[in-house]
Amino acid sequence: MLSWSKYFQNPTYLELTRKHLISEELRPVILNYCGIHNEAKVLDVGCGTGYFSRFIAEGNKTAHVVGLEFEQSFIEYAQNEAKEKLLDIAFIQGDALHLPFEDESFDAVTSHTFLTSVSDTSKSLKEMMRVCKKGGTISSITAMSFVPSIFHNGYYNRECLWVVPLARLSDKMWRMYEAVNPIKNYMNSTASAEIPHLFAISGLKEICAYPIGKLFSLSNALISYEERVAYLDQTFESERQKLDTYLELKEAREFFSEEDAREYLTLLEQKHNYYKTHPMENEIWEWTGGANVLISGKRKE
Ligand SMILES: C[S@@+](CC[C@H](N)C(=O)[O-])C[C@H]1O[C@@H](n2cnc3c(N)ncnc32)[C@H](O)[C@@H]1O
């Protein structure tokens, strides 16, 4: 039984980390590479809370999108989110290693940050190919494992006394997550760099790689005050929930004490309050970045 939502990304956190991930201008190019034509039947494998399934459905209103995911809590979140956005997407609970679909059921089979997470990448890819029609497109978007995310700590006002202790505790907290993560066998099971090779040896043709850069800054003045506050509140809540879950584990408390957690949350709250009480002044300027790559290939006729 996977416990992705418990020990890595709970639904709120997963959604938050997908926000502003792909810039709007890239949507047509990405849908094209993923083989999403009009009326296409599309399967999005390992869809989580449905971010990429919605990205497809919003980009091509005629496509028939199905999202498949193992974790029921993600499925429920995905269904609610799609309903709220009036998107007609079917979300199904199931195992990507045994897809519950007939052979050749879909025109396109997509995956977003999934093939590097599933326990058996080759088997999952085989299943994606089985359910894809001949001539149809299989795709994978993943973070490039060997290009680390860039965390740029931009400019902070002198009043921001939380900056240094928060960075120190964040670092300690991440080391704890890495050391005790109960699902680490799922994460980075396969490096992104291996995916084109796996596509090739699986017999896919016309394999192409399309790089997608990502940069995100909450200091971006294009993000409204309301959006910023919602983002900060959700970040805080999901960080708190995740820490609570981890601190139930004795081995986690050896790396990060309950006192560390309290201090971390207090500092995080101070940072968030600063953002909220200095709206649109951009006194804090920080961003995160990274690189993703879309690999796609066609199933032979
Ligand atoms: C990094 S998340 C990506 C979720 C989503 N595609 C997105 O980009 O927001 C990886 C997802 O793969 C799911 N997963 C891992 N192994 C799976 C399997 N065997 N069957 C179905 N889903 C699986 C996890 O539960 C998790 O939701």
The ligand as a MOL file (V3000), in Angstrom:
LIG
                    3D

  0  0  0     0  0            999 V3000
M  V30 BEGIN CTAB
M  V30 COUNTS 27 29 0 0 0
M  V30 BEGIN ATOM
M  V30 1 C 4.9590 13.0630 -7.8260 0
M  V30 2 S 3.3010 12.4980 -7.7480 0 CHG=1
M  V30 3 C 2.6920 13.2220 -9.2390 0
M  V30 4 C 1.2040 13.3670 -9.2740 0
M  V30 5 C 0.6400 14.1110 -10.4820 0
M  V30 6 N 0.9360 13.4600 -11.7280 0
M  V30 7 C 1.1250 15.5320 -10.5150 0
M  V30 8 O 2.0350 15.8630 -11.2720 0
M  V30 9 O 0.6210 16.3430 -9.7300 0 CHG=-1
M  V30 10 C 3.4120 10.7690 -8.1790 0
M  V30 11 C 2.0710 10.0730 -8.0770 0
M  V30 12 O 2.1950 8.7140 -8.5470 0
M  V30 13 C 1.3120 7.9100 -7.7820 0
M  V30 14 N 1.7050 6.5050 -7.9250 0
M  V30 15 C 2.8970 5.9400 -7.6150 0
M  V30 16 N 2.8560 4.6160 -7.9040 0
M  V30 17 C 1.6230 4.3540 -8.4420 0
M  V30 18 C 0.9860 3.1900 -8.9550 0
M  V30 19 N 1.6020 2.0030 -8.9700 0
M  V30 20 N -0.2620 3.2870 -9.4430 0
M  V30 21 C -0.9120 4.4910 -9.4490 0
M  V30 22 N -0.3700 5.6220 -8.9640 0
M  V30 23 C 0.8830 5.5700 -8.4650 0
M  V30 24 C 1.4890 8.4650 -6.3710 0
M  V30 25 O 0.4310 8.0900 -5.5070 0
M  V30 26 C 1.5220 9.9720 -6.6610 0
M  V30 27 O 0.2470 10.5270 -6.6570 0
M  V30 END ATOM
M  V30 BEGIN BOND
M  V30 1 1 1 2
M  V30 2 1 2 3
M  V30 3 1 2 10
M  V30 4 1 3 4
M  V30 5 1 4 5
M  V30 6 1 5 6
M  V30 7 1 5 7
M  V30 8 2 7 8
M  V30 9 1 7 9
M  V30 10 1 10 11
M  V30 11 1 11 12
M  V30 12 1 11 26
M  V30 13 1 12 13
M  V30 14 1 13 14
M  V30 15 1 13 24
M  V30 16 1 14 15
M  V30 17 1 14 23
M  V30 18 2 15 16
M  V30 19 1 16 17
M  V30 20 1 17 18
M  V30 21 2 17 23
M  V30 22 1 18 19
M  V30 23 2 18 20
M  V30 24 1 20 21
M  V30 25 2 21 22
M  V30 26 1 22 23
M  V30 27 1 24 25
M  V30 28 1 24 26
M  V30 29 1 26 27
M  V30 END BOND
M  V30 END CTAB
M  END
